Amino acid sequence: MKVIPLGTSSGKPTLKRNVSATAVVREGEWLLFDCGEGTQTQIQRAGLSPNRMTAIFITHLHGDHFNGLPGLLSTMALDRRERSLTLVGPPGIREYLDTLARLKILFVNYPLEVREVDGRSQGGGEGRGEESVAKAREGRLRVVYEAAEYAVYAQPIDHRIFALGYRVEERPRPGRFDLERARALGVPEGPLFGRLQAGNDVELPDGRIAHPSDVLGPGRPGKVVAYCTDTRPCAASIELAREADLLIHEATYTHDLSAEAREFGHSTAGQAAQVAVESGARRLLLTHFSTRFGDVTPLLEEASAIFEETEIANDLVELEV
Amino acid sequence: MKVIPLGTSSGKPTLKRNVSATAVVREGEWLLFDCGEGTQTQIQRAGLSPNRMTAIFITHLHGDHFNGLPGLLSTMALDRRERSLTLVGPPGIREYLDTLARLKILFVNYPLEVREVDGRSQGGGEGRGEESVAKAREGRLRVVYEAAEYAVYAQPIDHRIFALGYRVEERPRPGRFDLERARALGVPEGPLFGRLQAGNDVELPDGRIAHPSDVLGPGRPGKVVAYCTDTRPCAASIELAREADLLIHEATYTHDLSAEAREFGHSTAGQAAQVAVESGARRLLLTHFSTRFGDVTPLLEEASAIFEETEIANDLVELEV
C-alpha cells in the first residue's frame, strides 16, 4: 500500500497544507479518507484518478473534513463515472447529501452507496475470512467495507462531536510461488500453478500429488494502516492501530497546549506518540496541524522523543507502507 | 478598482484554473463574485484579507459557483471576524445556508446578512443619489448593495437555472482639487478646503464667496465593472455592461460548439464579444472556460476578431480598471 496525504492542516487551509484528506492507494484502486474543501484539486495534483477511487471514508461532520464532497462527487458525475462508489461516514451524512440533492446542488448519476456508521457495537461476523471475523469479535472494531484483498474497520474515537477512526487491513497473502521448486517437482506450467498458489493439492501427470507447501514460501501477513483523526488519545485509537504498519494520527498541538487539545477534542504530538507506543504500531505519521505551526519541527521532536519512528505528513509527499 | 480572477474554469477545477470566483478590489475593501470550491485558498494566494471583504455576490446555485462558501464563511468565524458581511444571491441560498447551520456544518459568529434577489423587477428608488435611481428606473437593473462610493446592481441573465448578473458602479467623484488655484484665490488651508471639495460655497476671511467650480477640475465619472456568468448572450447582460469599463463575461465554448453553449445555457467567445460590442463596454475579460481548452488561444482569437479589447482571465493575474 501507499499513503498520500492530500491535506494536513486543521480547521482551515494554508498555502502549504490543505484541509484533511488522505489517499490509501492499492494496486488499481484507492480509498479516500476525509474530503476537505479542495480535495478534488489535490487528487489531480497527486496524479490519482477519481475513477479508480472505490470508497470514501469520512471521520466526522466538521466542514474541514468533508466540505470537498459535493465538488468531488459532482465532478465525477460530469466526468461520466460509471463505477459504483461507497461512502462511509457518521450519522447525518446521508441527510447532508440528500439535502444537497434536493436543493439540486449535488448531482450524482453513478451508483453511490452511503453507509452510516453509528456508535453501537456490532455482533461481528460480517467479516469475510477468519481473520476479519476474529478481529471484529475481539473488540468493538466493526467491518464497514470489504474487498477481496482487504477490509476496512471503524470505531468511534474521542472528538468533541461523534467521530470515527478507521483501520485498513489487508488479508494475509499466500507465500511467494517458487518457480524453481515447482519445475524441479515436475509441475507443468499452466493451470496447475494457479491451483497450487490458491492453496489446493494437485495431481501431477505422473500421478504424484503436489501440495501447496511444496511450492509456496511462508504466508505473508497483510499490511495495516490506521487513520485516527480528530481525536483525543483514546483506547479506541489504540485498538484501531494495533500492530499497524502505519498509524496516521492527528497531532494538532504541542504539549504546552494540552489544555486546548483536551477542550477541543484533539491530541498533542506527544499523545499521538503514546498511542503509537501502546498500540505496537511500527510507524507513526503525524497530521492535522494547527495553522499556528508554520514550522512543524516542534511537533516532530515532541513525538519522536516518545516514539522514534515518527514522521510528519506533508501534502502530496507519499509513503510506501 | 482592481479585478483579480480567483477561478476561471467552468464545472471543475484544473491544475491551472480553479472554479468560479472573482475579486473586485477597492481601497480598503473588496467584493467577491461567486465562491467556487477552493476560493478561500485562492484568496490567500492573491494576498487578500477575508476580513476586508464586505460582500459576496453569488450568481447561481451550481456547485462550481458556491461550493466554497461553507469553508470561507467558517474560516472567518475561526479567525474571529467581527465585521458584518452581506451575502447576495439567488432564491434558495438562504435555505442552503440555514440547512448547513442546522446540520452544524456551518458556524458563523459574525453578523451575516443574506439577501435573496429574485426575478421580479424593482420599483427603483432604493438607489442612493440621483445616478443610481436613474439607472434603476431605466431598465430592470436592481440595486442590491450600496456603499458610500459605489452601488452594485443585479438582474437575471439567461442560464439554464435562475442566475444573476451583476454591475459594480462607482458614484461619480468630484473633480481634482486644484491647490494652486485655491491658494491664489486666498482660501486658507484647513476646513474650507474640505467644504469646497464636498461641493459647498464658502465665505473667505475677506468676505468674498468661493465656489467649488473655482477650485475643482471637471467631475470624474465612476468606474463600472460588469460580471455576467453563467449565461447565454442576452439583453440583460448588455444592460448590465452598458458603457462598462470592464465586462467580465463567460466564454465557455468556441463558435463550433454553439449548439452545446445554447443547450447548457452558456456563451461562445464570439457571443461574449458581441455583448461587449452592443453594450459599448470598453474592455472584455473572458472567463469560465470549458476544461477541454488546455490552450485558450482559440477563445481569445474568436472574441478579438469581433471586439479588439478582449483579454483572457487567468487565475490570480490582476487587472487595473
Boltz contact constraints between the chains, C-beta under 6 A:
constraints:
  - contact:
      token1: [A, 11]
      token2: [B, 78]
      max_distance: 6.0
  - contact:
      token1: [A, 12]
      token2: [B, 75]
      max_distance: 6.0
  - contact:
      token1: [A, 12]
      token2: [B, 78]
      max_distance: 6.0
  - contact:
      token1: [A, 13]
      token2: [B, 41]
      max_distance: 6.0
  - contact:
      token1: [A, 15]
      token2: [B, 44]
      max_distance: 6.0
  - contact:
      token1: [A, 37]
      token2: [B, 37]
      max_distance: 6.0
  - contact:
      token1: [A, 37]
      token2: [B, 71]
      max_distance: 6.0
  - contact:
      token1: [A, 38]
      token2: [B, 38]
      max_distance: 6.0
  - contact:
      token1: [A, 38]
      token2: [B, 41]
      max_distance: 6.0
  - contact:
      token1: [A, 41]
      token2: [B, 13]
      max_distance: 6.0
  - contact:
      token1: [A, 41]
      token2: [B, 38]
      max_distance: 6.0
  - contact:
      token1: [A, 44]
      token2: [B, 15]
      max_distance: 6.0
  - contact:
      token1: [A, 63]
      token2: [B, 70]
      max_distance: 6.0
  - contact:
      token1: [A, 63]
      token2: [B, 74]
      max_distance: 6.0
  - contact:
      token1: [A, 63]
      token2: [B, 105]
      max_distance: 6.0
  - contact:
      token1: [A, 67]
      token2: [B, 70]
      max_distance: 6.0
  - contact:
      token1: [A, 67]
      token2: [B, 71]
      max_distance: 6.0
  - contact:
      token1: [A, 70]
      token2: [B, 63]
      max_distance: 6.0
  - contact:
      token1: [A, 70]
      token2: [B, 67]
      max_distance: 6.0
  - contact:
      token1: [A, 71]
      token2: [B, 37]
      max_distance: 6.0
  - contact:
      token1: [A, 71]
      token2: [B, 67]
      max_distance: 6.0
  - contact:
      token1: [A, 74]
      token2: [B, 63]
      max_distance: 6.0
  - contact:
      token1: [A, 75]
      token2: [B, 12]
      max_distance: 6.0
  - contact:
      token1: [A, 78]
      token2: [B, 11]
      max_distance: 6.0
  - contact:
      token1: [A, 78]
      token2: [B, 12]
      max_distance: 6.0
  - contact:
      token1: [A, 96]
      token2: [B, 103]
      max_distance: 6.0
  - contact:
      token1: [A, 99]
      token2: [B, 99]
      max_distance: 6.0
  - contact:
      token1: [A, 103]
      token2: [B, 96]
      max_distance: 6.0
  - contact:
      token1: [A, 105]
      token2: [B, 63]
      max_distance: 6.0
